[in-house]
């Protein structure tokens, strides 16, 4: 009997550590939300020296005269950097930088990071906070791609393992229904820039729409308008967070004049939107299933990350994109606390990036940076999200203005760029279900 009990205990411990399925927090722990913790689960207090201030609520100051879909002003345009990190003083700040960022300095000694005062602008509406508190004691992780017992807010505001943290990113608040102009630029190793894709992205989040969530937490489509060789192509995604509801992706191909399923749009397949420079599971900082890796929660640390980059969205592409990296004059970095999650390839699985380290902003659960290593153990990729502030939602999001660097070849890309295009993250009334069908995708692509 004792042997059997020990076996059961060991089995439960393995299950707990693997996916946190037994890790829903107690009511006492959940009571910290909105007190010592923010309503989304971040530390409410400032750090020891005050360089990270206390959280005092989401940023909700909408600029006078602002119209939905127009470029949002930079609310911190008058600020000057507190200091700059250069190759000369890199060692002094190395503990606050990711491996990929340090490798970018090593490859480009003229790279620079301007560090501005920290503004903890992340947050959500009160009804989202209310849902998060309920989720904290009810949510259950089913596997790397699905969760039960949660809706309308991050499921694990007090996470116990790395998969829970990644699920918080996946189900983070970014609005109910939005659309924005999207352009993707690539810069080759010899410094030449080219337009890879452009069009309009439309996204709806049923997980955050009352009575609309039926397993698909997000549905979205991208209608391509350029370059000319791609005009009319389209892609539709139905992303599921319910293990009983299958994920689906479709493509509309102009040459074939038909919609077809696209199961290969996932994992380490080269992303055609970035002309193959990026991988599909790097899109939006995390895209599609993530079940080929194990996810270890390393902990929390202070790190300099891109943040509050409305100013970058106002720059012209010629000003923002240099021949080797984004122009430091237009990119804002701040010191924030982040969750660190290390992903390592599972036994028997295949992926061209067997190891990654993700860094998620504690105030939003959004991935701000991640680094990737190749099969030989060499650092290969550094991906970034500039971070965009939307006061009227309110939210600070990483789903626009993101990209990546190939640290071995020197190529890089900038995706979901709203620069010099409209609309800029326009908030839309939720659309009807019929508009997200494969049949409607064909209609949209053929126009």
N, C-alpha and C positions, 0 to 999 in steps of 0.2 A: 504493500500500500504506500509506504514511504517512497519507494522507487518510482511508483506511478505518479505520485504527487510532485516529486522533483521533475519528472519528465514533462508534466503539464505546465509547471511553472516556467521551465526553460523554454518550452514552445511559445508560451505567452510572451515571454521576454523578447524572443526573436521577432515575433510578429509586431510587438510594440516598437522595437528599434528599427524595423525595416520600413514601416509605413506610418507609424503613429496612429493606427486604427483605433487604439484604445486610449488615445491621448486627449480626448475632449476635456477641457478644463473644468474645475469645480466652480460652483457659484461664488465661492469666496475669491477664487482667482479672477473670475470674470468681473467682480466688483471693482477691480483695479482700473478697469476701463473707464476713462473720464475722470479719474482721480489721480493716482500716481502715474498712470499711463494715459496717453491720448485716447480718444474714442476708437482709433484704428489700431492701437496697440504699441505705439512708440513711447519711448521715455519722455515724459512731459517736461522734466527738469532740464536746465542748462547743463553743459558739461563743466568740468572742474574749474577751468579758467574763463568761462563765459564766452569763448570763441564760437560755441554753438549755443544760441540763446534758448530759453524756455519756449515751448510751443504755446501760443496764445490764441490759437484758432486758425482756420483756413483763411487765406487771403481772398476777400470778397469785394474789394474796391474796384468797381467797373469804371473805366475812364469816361468822363463826361462826353456825351455825343457819340459814344461807340455804337456801331450798328453790327448786328449779328453777321458773321462771315467776313468782316473787314479785318485787315491786319490789326492785331491788338498792340497797343502801345507798350513800351518797356516801362514798367512802373519804377524801375531802379536806374533809369538812364543817367541820372546825375551823379551816380556813385563812381568813385575811383577805386582801383584795386588796393587792397591792404598791402599786398606784396606780390612779387612775381617769382615763379620757379623757373630757373634756367639750368642749362647744363653745368654752369659754374657752381650753383648752390644746391644741386640735386640731392646730394648726400644728406644735407640738412633736413630735407623734407621726404626722404625716401620711405619712411614708415607710414606716410599718409597717401602713398601712390600705389596703384596696382602694378603688377609685373609688366603688363602690356604697355602701360603709360611710360614706365621707365625704359622699356625697350624702344619706344618711339623716340625718346631722348637720345638713346644710344645710336639709333640709325640716323637721326636728324639733330645734330648739336645746336641748330638754330631754332629748334622748337621752343615754345614758351607757354607757360600756364599763368594766367592772371587770376589771382585768388581774391574774390570780392567778399564783402560782409555777408554772413550767412543769414538768409531769410527762410524760416520754416513755413512756407506758404501752402504746403500740402494739406488736404482735408477733403471733406465731403459734406453733403447736406445732412441735417439732423436725422432724417428718416433712414439714411444709410447707417449712421452711428447706432440707431436703435436696432437695426437688423444685425449689425456686427455683434452686439452684446448677446443677442439670442443665439447667433451662430456659434459663439465661443463655447457654449455648453451643449450644443446639439450636433455640430458638424462631425462627420466621420469620413476619414480618407479611405476610399475603396481601393485605389491603386494610384500609380503615378499620374493618371489622366482623368480620374473621376473622384467625385465627392458626393456625399449624401447629407441631408439634414441642414442644408445651408441655402440661402437665397438673399439677394439684395445687399450684399456686403462681403468683405473678405471673410472666409470661413474660419481661419485660424489666427486671430489677432495676438494670441500668446502661443507661438509655435513650439513644438517639441522636436521636430526633425526637419531635414532639408526639403523633403517633398512638400510638407505643409507650407513652407516659405515660398516655394515655387508656385504652388497652387494659389497663394495669396496674390502673387503677381498676375497670374492668369485671370483671376476673378476680381481684380482691383477696379476701383471706380474710375471711369473715364467718360461718363455720360450715358444716356439711354440710346440716342440715335444721333449720329453726326455724319458730316461729309466734309471733305477737303480736297483741294487740288494736290496732286502728287506728281513730283518729278524726281527722277533718279539719275544721278550723274556718277560716272566712273572716271577715275584718273589713273592712267596707266603708269607703269614703273618709270617711264621716261618723261612723265609730267604732263602728258597730253590729256585734256578733259573732253569727254563726250557725253551726250545725252543718251541714256540707255532706255528710259521709258518715261512716259508722261500720261496723265489722265486724271480721273476723279475716283477717289476712294469713298465708298459709302459703307458705314458700319452701324449695326444695331445690336444692342445688348439685352436680349430678353430676360437675362438673369436679373436685370435691374428695372424691369417693367412689370408693374403689378399684374399678377395673374397670367403673365405671358410665358413664364419659364416652363418649358416642357422637356428639358434635357439639353437643348442647345443654348449655351451661355452667350454665344456670339455668332452672328451671321454677317457676312460682308461680301462686297463685290468691288472689283476694280475694272473699270472700263477704259481701255487704252485709246488715246487719241494721237499718240506719236511715239517715236518717229514714224515716218510714212510706212515703213516696212511692217510695222506692228499695228497700225491703225485699225480699230474694230475688234481686236482681240479682247477677251474678257475672261475673268476668273470669278468664281463664286465659291464661298466656303460656308459650311455649317459646322461649327465647332461644338463638340459635346463635352459636358462635364459629368455625364451620367453613363455608367458602364453598360447600361441596357439600350442606349441610343447611339447608333453608329455615327462617326464623323464622316462627312462627305465633302469632296471638292470636285468642281466641274470646270472645264475650260471651253470657251467658244473659240473655234479656229476659223478664221475668215476664209482660208483656202478651201476648207472642207464644208463650210457653211452649216456646221452642226455643233452641238454641245456634246461633250463626252466626259466621262469620269476621268479624274486625274489622280490616281492613288500615289503616283511617284512624287507628287508635290509635298514632300515631307523629308524629315531627317537631313542627311547630308547631300541630297541631290542639289546640284548647282542651281541657283535661283535665276531663272531667265529674266526676271525684272531687273536684276543687276548685271545682266549679260554674263552671268556665271561667276562673278567676282565673289559674291556672297553665297551662302548656303540657305536652303529653305528654312531650316530650324533656327536660323539667326534672324529671320525677318521679325520686325517689331520687337526685337530682343529675345523673343521666344515664340515659336510658331509650330503648331502641330503637336503630335505625340512626343513625349520625352522619355519613353520607357526603355531605352537602350542603355541608360546610365543609372548608377546609384547616386544618391544625393545626400551628402554629409553636411549637417549644419555645423560649421566651424565656430560660429559665434558672431558677436557684434564688435565693430571697431569704428574708429573715426577715420574718414577718408575724404580727400579732395575729389569732388566729382562735378561734372557739368550740371548746372541747375539754373532755373529761372532765365532761360535763354530766349525770351521774347525779342530781345535786341538782335540776336542772330537771325531770327525769322524776317527781320526788316531789312537785312543787308542784301545787296545785289549778289548774285551768284559769282560774278567776276571778282567781287570784293571778298567773299567768304571762302571760296575754294582756291587754295594755292596749289602749286605743282607737286607738293609733297605731303601737305596736311592742311587742315582747316586753318584759316588765318587767325592767329591768337588774338588779334585786335577785336574780333567780333564774337569770341566764345567766352562765356562767363563760367567760372568754376567757383565752388563754395565748399566749405568744410561741413560735412554732415556725418551722422552716425549711419552705418550701413550694416545689414546682415550679410555675412559671407557664407556662401554655399559652394562646396566643391563637388563636381560631378565627375565620376570615373566610370569607364565602360564596364558593363556587366560581362561576366564570363560567357563566352559563346556568342556574343553580339558583335556587330561590325559597325564602325563609324570612323570617318576620316579624322575626326577630332575626338580622340578617346578621353581627353581630360579637359575640363573647363573649370574656371572659377568665376562665380557670379557675385555681383555686389548690388544689393537692393536697398534703396532708400528706406529708412525706417518709418518715415512719415506717410509714405504713399504705397509701399510694397512694390514699387516699380523698379525694374532692373535698370541701373544707371550705366554700369560697365560690366563687361565680362571678357576674360582672356581664354584662349584656346591653345592647346599643345598638340602637335602631330604625333604619329605613331612612333617616331624615334625619340620622343620626349623633348623636342625642341619647341620653344614658344613660336607660335605661328600667327595667331589672330588676336586683334584687340578691337572689340566692338563697343560703341558708345551710343548713348541717347542724350541729346542736348538738354532735354527737359523743357516743357512748354507750360506756361501758367495761364489758366482759364478762369478768371475771377467769377464769372457769372454762373459757372456750374455749381460750386467751385471745385477745381481740381488742378493738380500739377501732373502732367502725363508724359510718358516716354514713347507713345505710339506714333509720334511724328518726329521728324528731324533726327533720324538715327542712321547709323552706318557702321563701317568697319574698315580696319587697316590690315593688309597682308604684310606682316612684319618681315617676311622673308624676301618678297619681291619688291616691296615699296609701293605697290598699287593701293588705292583706297577708293571708297565710294560713300556717297551721301544720299540717303533714301528718304522718301516721304517729305521732300523739301517743298515747303509752301512759298519760298522766296519768289517774289515777282509774279505771283499767280494768285488767283482767287477761285474758290473761297478759302479763307484761313479757318479751319476747324469750326465750321458752321454747325450750330446746334439745331437739330431738326425734330419735328414731331415724329413719334414712332410711326413707321410705315406698316401697311397691312402685310400679312404673311405671303400673299400671292406675289408680291413684288420681289420675293427672295427665292423664286422657283427657278429651276433650270430653263424652263420655257421662256420666262421673262428675260433671263440672261441672253438668250439668242436674240430677242427683240432689241435689247439694249445695244448689243454688239453690232447688230446689223444697221443701226441708224447712222 
